[in-house]
């Protein structure tokens, strides 16, 4: 089966519609968007919710264990305090 071309359309070159002007006419108007205060608050709330969703899970058992260690007077000695200070300084790049 052979399909002939309809009219004189070149399959490689896109055709131009008659009467169409290819020039874009400039406009003195500019586009702008104004957001209401309510929309800004909702956007901030959305960002906070997404931040909370992406936060790691809280390990209640680990927190209870650490609280117990901190409350034990034998745990907080110079070695533990110095090691913790070193880890904090390293974490902050100091």
DOLORO-671805 format. One record per atom (N, C-alpha, C): residue in three letters; x, y, z; chain; atom name. Coordinates in Angstrom, 3 decimals, decimal comma, m for minus. Example, Ala and Ser with C-alpha at 12.3 -4.5 7.8 and 13.67 -1.06 7.14 Angstrom:
<pts>
PT  rest         x         y         z  kette  atom
PT   Ala    13,190    m5,690     7,800      A     N
PT   Ala    12,300    m4,500     7,800      A    CA
PT   Ala    13,200    m3,300     7,800      A     C
PT   Ser    12,850    m2,250     7,080      A     N
PT   Ser    13,670    m1,060     7,140      A    CA
PT   Ser    12,900     0,030     7,870      A     C
</pts>
This chain:
<pts>
PT  rest         x         y         z  kette  atom
PT   Unk     0,844    m1,157     0,000      A     N
PT   Unk     0,000     0,000     0,000      A    CA
PT   Unk     0,899     1,234     0,000      A     C
PT   Unk     0,568     2,187    m0,823      A     N
PT   Unk     1,331     3,417    m0,939      A    CA
PT   Unk     0,451     4,580    m0,510      A     C
PT   Unk     1,055     5,450     0,314      A     N
PT   Unk     0,334     6,646     0,738      A    CA
PT   Unk     1,001     7,842     0,078      A     C
PT   Unk     0,219     8,573    m0,684      A     N
PT   Unk     0,745     9,751    m1,357      A    CA
PT   Unk     0,631    10,968    m0,436      A     C
PT   Unk     1,499    11,937    m0,693      A     N
PT   Unk     1,450    13,184     0,063      A    CA
PT   Unk     0,192    13,963    m0,292      A     C
PT   Unk    m0,280    14,675     0,716      A     N
PT   Unk    m1,438    15,538     0,486      A    CA
PT   Unk    m0,910    16,949     0,290      A     C
PT   Unk    m1,174    17,514    m0,825      A     N
PT   Unk    m0,713    18,862    m1,100      A    CA
PT   Unk     0,793    18,883    m1,269      A     C
PT   Unk     1,393    20,019    m1,027      A     N
PT   Unk     2,830    20,166    m1,208      A    CA
PT   Unk     3,493    20,424     0,157      A     C
PT   Unk     3,348    19,493     1,083      A     N
PT   Unk     3,946    19,601     2,408      A    CA
PT   Unk     5,278    18,862     2,396      A     C
PT   Unk     6,295    19,552     2,810      A     N
PT   Unk     7,619    18,952     2,892      A    CA
PT   Unk     7,754    18,320     4,276      A     C
PT   Unk     7,999    16,998     4,371      A     N
PT   Unk     8,051    16,341     5,680      A    CA
PT   Unk     9,259    16,756     6,516      A     C
PT   Unk    10,265    17,352     5,889      A     N
PT   Unk    11,458    17,757     6,628      A    CA
PT   Unk    11,307    19,178     7,157      A     C
PT   Unk    10,753    20,073     6,386      A     N
PT   Unk    10,589    21,467     6,779      A    CA
PT   Unk     9,166    21,678     7,298      A     C
PT   Unk     9,049    22,236     8,511      A     N
PT   Unk     7,688    22,503     8,995      A    CA
PT   Unk     7,057    23,628     8,191      A     C
PT   Unk     5,791    23,491     7,894      A     N
PT   Unk     5,089    24,486     7,096      A    CA
PT   Unk     4,690    25,694     7,925      A     C
PT   Unk     4,508    26,806     7,244      A     N
PT   Unk     4,057    28,026     7,908      A    CA
PT   Unk     2,596    28,224     7,574      A     C
PT   Unk     1,875    28,677     8,583      A     N
PT   Unk     0,463    28,963     8,351      A    CA
PT   Unk     0,354    30,326     7,682      A     C
PT   Unk    m0,511    30,457     6,697      A     N
PT   Unk    m0,641    31,750     6,017      A    CA
PT   Unk    m1,198    32,817     6,961      A     C
PT   Unk    m0,674    34,020     6,817      A     N
PT   Unk    m1,158    35,139     7,596      A    CA
PT   Unk    m0,580    35,207     8,994      A     C
PT   Unk     0,343    34,356     9,318      A     N
PT   Unk     0,938    34,347    10,656      A    CA
PT   Unk     2,221    35,167    10,639      A     C
PT   Unk     2,348    36,030    11,615      A     N
PT   Unk     3,531    36,857    11,724      A    CA
PT   Unk     4,463    36,215    12,746      A     C
PT   Unk     5,709    35,950    12,346      A     N
PT   Unk     6,658    35,281    13,233      A    CA
PT   Unk     7,298    36,220    14,243      A     C
PT   Unk     7,092    37,516    14,086      A     N
PT   Unk     7,687    38,463    15,019      A    CA
PT   Unk     6,853    38,531    16,293      A     C
PT   Unk     7,557    38,604    17,400      A     N
PT   Unk     6,887    38,742    18,681      A    CA
PT   Unk     6,831    40,218    19,018      A     C
PT   Unk     5,668    40,665    19,321      A     N
PT   Unk     5,511    42,075    19,638      A    CA
PT   Unk     5,702    42,272    21,131      A     C
PT   Unk     6,519    43,232    21,466      A     N
PT   Unk     6,785    43,520    22,862      A    CA
PT   Unk     5,603    44,224    23,512      A     C
PT   Unk     5,567    44,134    24,807      A     N
PT   Unk     4,512    44,775    25,570      A    CA
PT   Unk     5,140    45,577    26,686      A     C
PT   Unk     4,528    46,694    27,010      A     N
PT   Unk     5,036    47,528    28,089      A    CA
PT   Unk     4,654    46,968    29,452      A     C
PT   Unk     3,731    46,040    29,481      A     N
PT   Unk     3,272    45,464    30,746      A    CA
PT   Unk     4,248    44,378    31,203      A     C
PT   Unk     4,402    44,260    32,516      A     N
PT   Unk     5,216    43,186    33,074      A    CA
PT   Unk     4,328    42,311    33,934      A     C
PT   Unk     4,671    41,058    34,021      A     N
PT   Unk     3,921    40,130    34,850      A    CA
PT   Unk     4,383    40,254    36,290      A     C
PT   Unk     3,467    40,060    37,198      A     N
PT   Unk     3,824    40,086    38,618      A    CA
PT   Unk     2,887    39,169    39,388      A     C
PT   Unk     3,379    38,722    40,521      A     N
PT   Unk     2,597    37,845    41,391      A    CA
PT   Unk     2,614    38,456    42,783      A     C
PT   Unk     1,465    38,522    43,399      A     N
PT   Unk     1,354    38,999    44,770      A    CA
PT   Unk     0,798    37,869    45,625      A     C
PT   Unk     1,521    37,510    46,680      A     N
PT   Unk     1,071    36,456    47,569      A    CA
PT   Unk     0,469    37,074    48,818      A     C
PT   Unk    m0,640    36,516    49,242      A     N
PT   Unk    m1,272    37,011    50,455      A    CA
PT   Unk    m0,465    36,562    51,670      A     C
PT   Unk    m0,692    37,221    52,782      A     N
PT   Unk    m0,006    36,851    54,016      A    CA
PT   Unk    m0,385    35,423    54,416      A     C
PT   Unk    m1,632    35,049    54,177      A     N
PT   Unk    m2,094    33,694    54,492      A    CA
PT   Unk    m1,328    32,650    53,667      A     C
PT   Unk    m1,099    32,952    52,404      A     N
PT   Unk    m0,359    32,027    51,541      A    CA
PT   Unk     1,083    31,893    52,011      A     C
PT   Unk     1,686    32,988    52,448      A     N
PT   Unk     3,060    32,929    52,949      A    CA
PT   Unk     3,147    32,090    54,215      A     C
PT   Unk     2,174    32,252    55,113      A     N
PT   Unk     2,157    31,474    56,351      A    CA
PT   Unk     1,969    29,998    56,044      A     C
PT   Unk     1,066    29,687    55,120      A     N
PT   Unk     0,842    28,283    54,752      A    CA
PT   Unk     2,090    27,674    54,118      A     C
PT   Unk     2,819    28,445    53,330      A     N
PT   Unk     4,050    27,943    52,721      A    CA
PT   Unk     5,093    27,649    53,793      A     C
PT   Unk     5,197    28,527    54,789      A     N
PT   Unk     6,131    28,286    55,885      A    CA
PT   Unk     5,729    27,047    56,676      A     C
PT   Unk     4,425    26,893    56,920      A     N
PT   Unk     3,943    25,717    57,657      A    CA
PT   Unk     4,236    24,449    56,868      A     C
PT   Unk     4,060    24,487    55,556      A     N
PT   Unk     4,349    23,328    54,722      A    CA
PT   Unk     5,828    22,951    54,825      A     C
PT   Unk     6,715    23,950    54,799      A     N
PT   Unk     8,142    23,679    54,906      A    CA
PT   Unk     8,479    23,057    56,252      A     C
PT   Unk     7,856    23,533    57,322      A     N
PT   Unk     8,107    22,970    58,649      A    CA
PT   Unk     7,628    21,529    58,719      A     C
PT   Unk     6,450    21,255    58,178      A     N
PT   Unk     5,914    19,889    58,191      A    CA
PT   Unk     6,840    18,952    57,410      A     C
PT   Unk     7,324    19,389    56,260      A     N
PT   Unk     8,231    18,557    55,466      A    CA
PT   Unk     9,542    18,322    56,203      A     C
PT   Unk    10,029    19,322    56,922      A     N
PT   Unk    11,252    19,173    57,700      A    CA
PT   Unk    11,049    18,156    58,816      A     C
PT   Unk     9,906    18,219    59,474      A     N
PT   Unk     9,605    17,268    60,544      A    CA
PT   Unk     9,476    15,858    59,986      A     C
PT   Unk     8,838    15,721    58,838      A     N
PT   Unk     8,686    14,398    58,226      A    CA
PT   Unk    10,034    13,782    57,865      A     C
PT   Unk    10,995    14,616    57,480      A     N
PT   Unk    12,297    14,103    57,058      A    CA
PT   Unk    13,254    13,896    58,232      A     C
PT   Unk    12,854    14,318    59,439      A     N
PT   Unk    13,712    14,154    60,613      A    CA
PT   Unk    13,789    12,674    60,995      A     C
PT   Unk    14,923    12,253    61,543      A     N
PT   Unk    15,044    10,849    61,946      A    CA
PT   Unk    14,124    10,529    63,124      A     C
PT   Unk    13,794     9,261    63,252      A     N
PT   Unk    12,930     8,804    64,341      A    CA
PT   Unk    13,635     8,979    65,681      A     C
PT   Unk    12,867     9,247    66,726      A     N
PT   Unk    13,403     9,413    68,069      A    CA
PT   Unk    13,427     8,053    68,758      A     C
PT   Unk    14,598     7,695    69,275      A     N
PT   Unk    14,756     6,425    69,982      A    CA
PT   Unk    14,602     6,701    71,478      A     C
PT   Unk    13,382     6,506    71,983      A     N
PT   Unk    13,076     6,805    73,383      A    CA
PT   Unk    13,926     5,981    74,335      A     C
PT   Unk    14,193     4,734    74,001      A     N
PT   Unk    15,006     3,880    74,870      A    CA
PT   Unk    16,434     4,419    74,982      A     C
PT   Unk    16,985     4,885    73,884      A     N
PT   Unk    18,352     5,439    73,893      A    CA
PT   Unk    18,396     6,732    74,709      A     C
PT   Unk    17,377     7,553    74,589      A     N
PT   Unk    17,315     8,792    75,360      A    CA
PT   Unk    17,237     8,495    76,851      A     C
PT   Unk    16,402     7,514    77,238      A     N
PT   Unk    16,291     7,140    78,649      A    CA
PT   Unk    17,629     6,614    79,169      A     C
PT   Unk    18,329     5,820    78,353      A     N
PT   Unk    19,636     5,287    78,747      A    CA
PT   Unk    20,643     6,415    78,975      A     C
PT   Unk    20,672     7,397    78,078      A     N
PT   Unk    21,600     8,513    78,219      A    CA
PT   Unk    21,263     9,383    79,431      A     C
PT   Unk    19,981     9,582    79,688      A     N
PT   Unk    19,588    10,359    80,873      A    CA
PT   Unk    20,062     9,661    82,151      A     C
PT   Unk    19,923     8,352    82,165      A     N
PT   Unk    20,347     7,586    83,338      A    CA
PT   Unk    21,859     7,709    83,526      A     C
PT   Unk    22,621     7,632    82,424      A     N
PT   Unk    24,075     7,755    82,513      A    CA
PT   Unk    24,481     9,149    83,007      A     C
PT   Unk    23,816    10,179    82,507      A     N
PT   Unk    24,166    11,547    82,896      A    CA
PT   Unk    23,862    11,784    84,376      A     C
PT   Unk    22,775    11,203    84,859      A     N
PT   Unk    22,416    11,375    86,268      A    CA
PT   Unk    23,302    10,569    87,205      A     C
PT   Unk    24,043     9,614    86,710      A     N
PT   Unk    24,963     8,814    87,521      A    CA
PT   Unk    26,238     9,629    87,758      A     C
PT   Unk    26,556     9,965    89,007      A     N
PT   Unk    27,735    10,785    89,273      A    CA
PT   Unk    29,048    10,116    88,863      A     C
PT   Unk    29,093     8,815    88,835      A     N
PT   Unk    30,323     8,116    88,464      A    CA
PT   Unk    30,590     8,208    86,956      A     C
PT   Unk    29,534     8,444    86,156      A     N
PT   Unk    29,690     8,472    84,691      A    CA
PT   Unk    30,389     9,744    84,223      A     C
PT   Unk    30,009    10,864    84,779      A     N
PT   Unk    30,590    12,127    84,336      A    CA
PT   Unk    31,947    12,350    85,009      A     C
PT   Unk    32,986    11,931    84,331      A     N
PT   Unk    34,344    12,165    84,812      A    CA
PT   Unk    35,099    12,946    83,737      A     C
PT   Unk    36,321    13,288    84,016      A     N
PT   Unk    37,094    14,111    83,079      A    CA
PT   Unk    37,286    13,440    81,728      A     C
PT   Unk    37,430    12,132    81,701      A     N
PT   Unk    37,632    11,410    80,440      A    CA
PT   Unk    36,404    11,547    79,533      A     C
PT   Unk    35,236    11,337    80,103      A     N
PT   Unk    33,997    11,422    79,322      A    CA
PT   Unk    33,771    12,860    78,859      A     C
PT   Unk    33,997    13,824    79,734      A     N
PT   Unk    33,792    15,229    79,379      A    CA
PT   Unk    34,749    15,659    78,267      A     C
PT   Unk    36,004    15,273    78,367      A     N
PT   Unk    36,988    15,625    77,331      A    CA
PT   Unk    36,667    14,953    75,996      A     C
PT   Unk    36,253    13,696    76,041      A     N
PT   Unk    35,903    12,986    74,804      A    CA
PT   Unk    34,697    13,648    74,133      A     C
PT   Unk    33,709    14,044    74,941      A     N
PT   Unk    32,525    14,705    74,398      A    CA
PT   Unk    32,886    16,062    73,798      A     C
PT   Unk    33,740    16,804    74,484      A     N
PT   Unk    34,171    18,104    73,972      A    CA
PT   Unk    34,918    17,947    72,650      A     C
PT   Unk    35,769    16,943    72,545      A     N
PT   Unk    36,505    16,688    71,288      A    CA
PT   Unk    35,541    16,366    70,149      A     C
PT   Unk    34,529    15,544    70,428      A     N
PT   Unk    33,549    15,179    69,390      A    CA
PT   Unk    32,769    16,416    68,934      A     C
PT   Unk    32,418    17,288    69,874      A     N
PT   Unk    31,688    18,510    69,507      A    CA
PT   Unk    32,548    19,427    68,654      A     C
PT   Unk    33,810    19,580    69,045      A     N
PT   Unk    34,715    20,436    68,269      A    CA
PT   Unk    34,928    19,883    66,867      A     C
PT   Unk    35,050    18,572    66,767      A     N
PT   Unk    35,229    17,930    65,453      A    CA
PT   Unk    33,971    18,107    64,598      A     C
PT   Unk    32,815    17,943    65,221      A     N
PT   Unk    31,548    18,073    64,481      A    CA
PT   Unk    31,353    19,485    63,934      A     C
PT   Unk    31,807    20,485    64,670      A     N
PT   Unk    31,663    21,877    64,237      A    CA
PT   Unk    32,869    22,352    63,424      A     C
PT   Unk    33,849    21,484    63,209      A     N
PT   Unk    35,002    21,827    62,384      A    CA
PT   Unk    35,953    22,797    63,030      A     C
PT   Unk    36,024    22,750    64,328      A     N
PT   Unk    36,910    23,672    65,039      A    CA
PT   Unk    38,187    22,952    65,430      A     C
</pts>
